[in-house]
Amino acid sequence: MAQLGELYFLVDFTRSYMAVG
């Protein structure tokens, strides 16, 4: 489960970064 949570966090962070950029 830890991996899934980490992946989700990474995706959310990337989406936010793309939204800002």
C-alpha positions, 0 to 999 in steps of 0.5 A: 500500500505504501508504494501506491500512496507514494505513486499517488503523491507523485502524480498529484505533485506532477499534476500541480506542477503542470497546472502551475507551468 
